[in-house]
């Protein structure tokens, strides 16, 4: 078997269906039918990805997600029948890497799993740097002039994508699609908010201008002259 996926889903038929499809694709799987059991399994740290239902007995999926994010950076894809924009935003801002609503096509689920696993792959270990900021993708660490900068998962992913595309002006839509990992159906000010967070932790503290705004377009980390 290949990479290992935890399925936290209380509907047995859905859980079994997902398990069979993933096993067929070469993934190893383990199942949990309630929130507490799912959290206990997740905390073993033995999984490459977690599929997490929101409506769970014992402990809600959002609470499970919140506790996982205290200690682990494992990719989490939320599975739920809730499909409103606010539910999507809540799940993703809570630390989920992606969001898929029921019912879903097997091909879509598999594609989202592959995408999440690619983004979390430690293969991209080359450090990125700009204006004294050094980002280590494998260790998920950021330093400025040797000083460690604590970032949330979303802040790190946004900064990483900007640094990987240094010199390229990126629109808010592109950033949402590639960092938030879903097709956003509302205001794009989430990008602006997280850029402000990054600036408050890096630019304001160390007196540099790392992320530049291109008015009417988006953001860029310029090539150093």
C-alpha positions as CSV (number, residue, x, y, z in Angstrom):
1,X,0.0,0.0,0.0
2,X,1.0,3.6,-0.6
3,X,0.4,6.7,1.5
4,X,-2.0,6.3,4.4
5,X,-5.3,8.2,4.7
6,X,-7.6,8.4,7.8
7,X,-11.3,8.5,7.0
8,X,-13.3,10.1,9.8
9,X,-17.0,9.5,8.8
10,X,-19.9,8.3,10.8
11,X,-22.0,7.2,7.8
12,X,-20.8,3.6,7.4
13,X,-21.9,3.2,3.7
14,X,-20.0,6.4,2.7
15,X,-17.0,5.5,4.8
16,X,-16.9,2.0,3.3
17,X,-17.3,3.3,-0.3
18,X,-14.4,5.8,0.2
19,X,-12.3,3.1,1.8
20,X,-12.8,0.7,-1.2
21,X,-12.1,3.5,-3.8
22,X,-8.9,4.6,-2.0
23,X,-7.7,1.0,-1.5
24,X,-8.2,0.4,-5.2
25,X,-6.1,3.5,-6.0
26,X,-3.3,2.1,-3.8
27,X,-3.8,4.1,-0.6
28,X,-3.7,2.5,2.8
29,X,-6.7,3.5,4.9
30,X,-8.0,3.5,8.4
31,X,-11.5,4.5,9.6
32,X,-13.1,6.2,12.6
33,X,-16.9,6.6,13.1
34,X,-16.8,9.4,15.7
35,X,-14.9,12.5,16.5
36,X,-13.0,11.3,19.5
37,X,-11.8,8.1,17.9
38,X,-10.8,10.1,14.8
39,X,-8.8,12.6,16.9
40,X,-7.1,9.8,18.8
41,X,-6.0,8.1,15.6
42,X,-5.0,11.4,14.0
43,X,-2.8,12.2,17.0
44,X,-0.7,9.0,16.4
45,X,0.8,11.0,13.5
46,X,0.8,8.1,11.2
47,X,-1.3,9.5,8.4
48,X,-0.4,11.4,5.2
49,X,-3.9,12.9,4.9
50,X,-7.2,13.0,6.8
51,X,-10.7,13.0,5.3
52,X,-12.9,14.6,7.9
53,X,-16.7,14.8,8.1
54,X,-18.0,17.8,10.0
55,X,-21.2,16.2,11.5
56,X,-19.8,13.6,13.8
57,X,-21.0,12.1,17.1
58,X,-18.9,12.5,20.3
59,X,-17.0,15.5,19.0
60,X,-17.7,17.8,16.0
61,X,-15.5,17.8,13.0
62,X,-14.6,21.4,13.5
63,X,-13.4,20.6,17.1
64,X,-11.4,17.7,15.8
65,X,-9.8,19.9,13.2
66,X,-9.0,22.6,15.7
67,X,-7.2,20.1,18.0
68,X,-5.3,18.5,15.1
69,X,-4.0,21.9,14.1
70,X,-2.6,22.5,17.5
71,X,0.2,20.0,16.8
72,X,0.0,18.6,13.3
73,X,0.3,20.0,9.8
74,X,-1.2,16.9,8.1
75,X,-3.4,17.8,5.1
76,X,-7.1,17.7,6.0
77,X,-10.0,17.6,3.5
78,X,-13.4,18.3,5.0
79,X,-16.3,16.2,3.8
80,X,-19.8,17.5,4.5
81,X,-23.3,18.0,3.3
82,X,-23.0,21.7,4.2
83,X,-22.4,23.7,1.0
84,X,-22.9,27.4,1.9
85,X,-20.0,29.9,1.4
86,X,-19.8,30.6,5.1
87,X,-19.5,26.9,6.0
88,X,-16.7,26.6,3.5
89,X,-14.9,29.7,4.8
90,X,-15.3,28.5,8.4
91,X,-13.8,25.1,7.6
92,X,-10.9,26.4,5.5
93,X,-10.1,29.2,8.0
94,X,-10.2,26.6,10.7
95,X,-7.3,24.9,9.1
96,X,-8.7,22.6,6.5
97,X,-6.7,22.3,3.2
98,X,-9.8,21.7,1.0
99,X,-13.5,21.2,1.2
100,X,-15.8,18.9,-0.8
101,X,-19.5,18.6,-0.4
102,X,-21.7,15.5,-0.5
103,X,-22.6,13.9,-2.8
104,X,-19.3,14.0,-4.7
105,X,-17.8,12.3,-7.7
106,X,-15.1,9.8,-6.9
107,X,-12.8,11.4,-9.6
108,X,-13.1,14.8,-7.9
109,X,-12.3,13.4,-4.5
110,X,-9.3,11.6,-5.8
111,X,-8.1,14.7,-7.6
112,X,-8.4,16.8,-4.5
113,X,-6.5,14.1,-2.5
114,X,-3.7,14.1,-5.1
115,X,-3.5,17.9,-5.0
116,X,-3.3,18.1,-1.2
117,X,-0.6,15.4,-1.1
118,X,1.4,17.2,-3.7
119,X,1.3,20.4,-1.7
120,X,2.4,18.7,1.4
121,X,5.2,16.7,-0.2
122,X,8.6,17.3,1.5
123,X,10.3,16.8,-1.8
124,X,10.6,20.5,-2.4
125,X,13.3,21.0,0.2
126,X,15.2,23.9,-1.5
127,X,15.2,27.0,0.6
128,X,13.6,30.2,-0.8
129,X,15.0,33.6,0.0
130,X,14.2,37.3,-0.5
131,X,15.3,40.5,1.3
132,X,16.8,38.6,4.2
133,X,13.8,36.3,4.6
134,X,14.6,32.6,4.3
135,X,11.8,30.1,3.9
136,X,12.4,26.4,4.4
137,X,9.5,24.4,2.8
138,X,10.5,21.0,4.2
139,X,10.8,22.3,7.8
140,X,8.1,24.9,7.4
141,X,10.3,27.4,9.0
142,X,10.8,31.1,8.2
143,X,13.6,33.3,9.5
144,X,14.6,36.9,8.9
145,X,18.3,37.7,9.4
146,X,18.5,34.5,11.4
147,X,15.5,35.2,13.7
148,X,12.7,32.7,13.6
149,X,9.2,34.1,12.6
150,X,6.2,32.1,13.8
151,X,3.5,31.9,11.2
152,X,0.2,30.1,11.0
153,X,-0.4,27.5,8.4
154,X,-2.2,29.8,6.0
155,X,0.4,32.6,6.5
156,X,3.2,30.2,5.7
157,X,1.5,28.7,2.6
158,X,0.8,32.2,1.2
159,X,4.3,33.4,1.8
160,X,5.7,30.2,0.3
161,X,3.6,30.6,-2.9
162,X,4.6,34.2,-3.3
163,X,8.3,33.4,-2.8
164,X,8.2,30.5,-5.2
165,X,6.8,32.9,-7.8
166,X,9.2,35.8,-7.0
167,X,9.0,38.5,-9.6
168,X,5.6,37.4,-10.8
169,X,2.6,39.6,-10.0
170,X,-0.1,37.3,-8.7
171,X,-3.8,38.2,-8.6
172,X,-6.0,37.6,-5.6
173,X,-7.9,35.0,-7.5
174,X,-4.7,33.1,-8.3
175,X,-3.6,33.2,-4.7
176,X,-7.0,32.0,-3.5
177,X,-7.0,29.1,-5.9
178,X,-3.4,27.9,-5.2
179,X,-3.1,28.7,-1.5
180,X,-6.6,28.3,-0.1
181,X,-7.1,25.3,-2.5
182,X,-10.7,25.9,-3.6
183,X,-12.7,28.0,-6.1
184,X,-13.7,31.0,-4.1
185,X,-17.2,32.3,-4.7
186,X,-17.2,35.6,-2.8
187,X,-15.0,38.5,-1.8
188,X,-11.3,38.1,-2.2
189,X,-10.3,40.2,0.8
190,X,-9.1,37.1,2.6
191,X,-5.8,37.5,0.7
192,X,-5.5,41.2,1.8
193,X,-6.1,40.2,5.4
194,X,-3.3,37.6,5.3
195,X,-0.9,39.8,3.5
196,X,-1.5,42.3,6.4
197,X,-0.7,39.6,8.9
198,X,2.5,38.8,7.1
199,X,3.5,42.4,6.9
200,X,2.9,42.9,10.6
201,X,5.1,40.0,11.5
202,X,7.9,40.6,8.9
203,X,7.9,44.0,7.3
204,X,6.9,46.1,10.3
205,X,9.2,44.2,12.7
206,X,12.3,44.1,10.5
207,X,11.9,47.3,8.5
208,X,11.8,45.7,5.0
209,X,9.3,45.7,2.2
210,X,8.9,42.1,1.3
211,X,5.4,41.9,-0.3
212,X,4.6,44.7,-2.8
213,X,1.1,45.7,-3.8
214,X,0.3,46.1,-7.5
215,X,-2.7,48.4,-7.5
216,X,-5.7,46.8,-9.2
217,X,-3.9,43.5,-9.8
218,X,-2.5,41.8,-6.7
219,X,0.8,41.1,-5.0
220,X,4.4,40.4,-5.8
221,X,7.7,39.7,-4.1
222,X,10.0,41.6,-6.4
223,X,13.4,40.3,-7.6
224,X,16.2,41.9,-5.6
225,X,18.2,44.5,-7.5
